[in-house]
Amino acid sequence: MKKDDKARVRVFFGEIEGDNESIRDGLRSIAQAVNRTFQPDTRIVKVLSVGGDLDQKLSDDIEQQIIEADLTDSDGSEGSVDAAAEKQKPKGSRSRRQLTYSFVKDLNLRPEGKPSLRDFYTEKKPTDQQQVLTVVVYYLHRIVEINSVSVNHVYTGLKALVELGVRVPGDIPQRLRDIATRKGWLDTSDADALKTTVSGDNFVEHDLPKAKNSDI
């Protein structure tokens, strides 16, 4: 017989009597003994059949426990198995938290002696979401003169413009931060005291409404 010949051996065990717990312990001991005898790549444990009060669900449970116990013994710790499983989890599987906003009930968007938010929006004619948000923050901070403009103030203002075709973004704080980073029109360093910058003031006051064929 050649040295590199390989063989396959099947080992069958007899019956084990006892309560569920003793059967679990017996099967686990047998599996560990068999797995230590053969090479790591040939370790196979299978509970073929059970009887008595041990139903199929319990049989599957025993088999799973045996496999897990064997993996723990071979790897040295149960934590290594958990760590490997954690690495295999697909990225982005965590559900993103949905943001919620509240109406500022005492916010007056039609202040006496000043243009209403709707009239101001219609006058400035912002053409994209960045411009809309900047116009709303400007109105709240510069015209209504609210010292602590919050995200909820902005949300309330946007909802007042929905009938004019304005859409409320799902993540208002992030959109505001994007404007601050990309355009420099807003100061978002304090989420409870949003304001327009000098650049933002100049844009709203002098560059809107956007002239036709303008590249602003």
PyMOL commands that set and color helices and strands:
alter all, ss='L'
color gray80, all
select helices_A, chain A and resi 20-37+40-42+56-75+78-88+117-124+129-143+151-159+162-164+172-182+198-207
alter helices_A, ss='H'
color red, helices_A
select strands_A, chain A and resi 186-187+195-196
alter strands_A, ss='S'
color yellow, strands_A
deselect
rebuild
show_as cartoon
